[in-house]
Amino acid sequence: MLETKTMTLEEKLAISNKAAILRKAGDHEGYSRLTKSIPMPPYLAKVAKKTMGADFLVNGGWNLSEAEAEFGSDWLNR
């Protein structure tokens, strides 16, 4: 099993700040790309899977590393 590095709160905040600057500048693609790089909290990923489906998460480019760490690497297929 691959070990993934957990993103610190400081790293998440730094990405959020960069994303906010991009959004203010009108770069909505850059904003979306950066915000999706922050791991989605497992409880939100679970709700999103239930309400919108696994394809939404897979095709959306979301960072699901924290959900995979909590629920297992095959959680989207269960």
N, C-alpha and C positions, 0 to 999 in steps of 0.2 A: 504494500500500500504506500502511495506517495504521501509524504508529509508536506502539508501546506503551511506557510507562514501566516499567522493571524495578523491582520492589519490593525495597527494600534489606533486609538482614538485620535491621536495627533495626526497620523497619516490620513485618516478619514476627513478630519477637519481641513487639512491642507488641500486635499482634493476638492472638497466642497467650496473652499475659498476661491480656488482657481476656476471652478465651474461657474461660480457666481460672477466672476469677472468676464468670462466668456458670454454668459447670458446677457449681462449689461451691455456688452459690445455687439449684441445681436447674433452671435455665433451659436445658434440653437443646436446644431449638429454636434459641435464641440462640447457644449453643455451636457447634452444627452449622453454622449460617449463617456465623459468623465464621471457623471453621476452614476451611470450603470457599472462603472469599474469599482465602486464602493460595494463591499459585500452586502447583499440583501439580508436583513435579519431573518433567522430561520422561521420565526412565527409569521412574518409577512410572506415569505416564500411558500409556506404551507397553505396560507389563505389564498394566495394567488393561484397556486396549483388547483385548489378546490374550486375556486370561482371562475378562473379564466382558462385553466387547463395547462398541462405540462408544455405543450407546444408554444404557448405564450412566453413561458420562461426560457425555453431553449432557443427559440427564434428571436427573442428580444435582446439577446446579448447580455443578459444580467449576470453579475458576479454572484454565483450561488455557492461559493466556497464554504461559508459558514453553515449553510443548510446541509451541504454534503457532509461536513464534519459532524454535525449533530444527528442527521437522519441516515447517513450512509450514502455511498456513491450511487446506489441504484434507487434512491428514494423517488425519483421522478417516474420511474417505470412501475412502481407498485401502486 
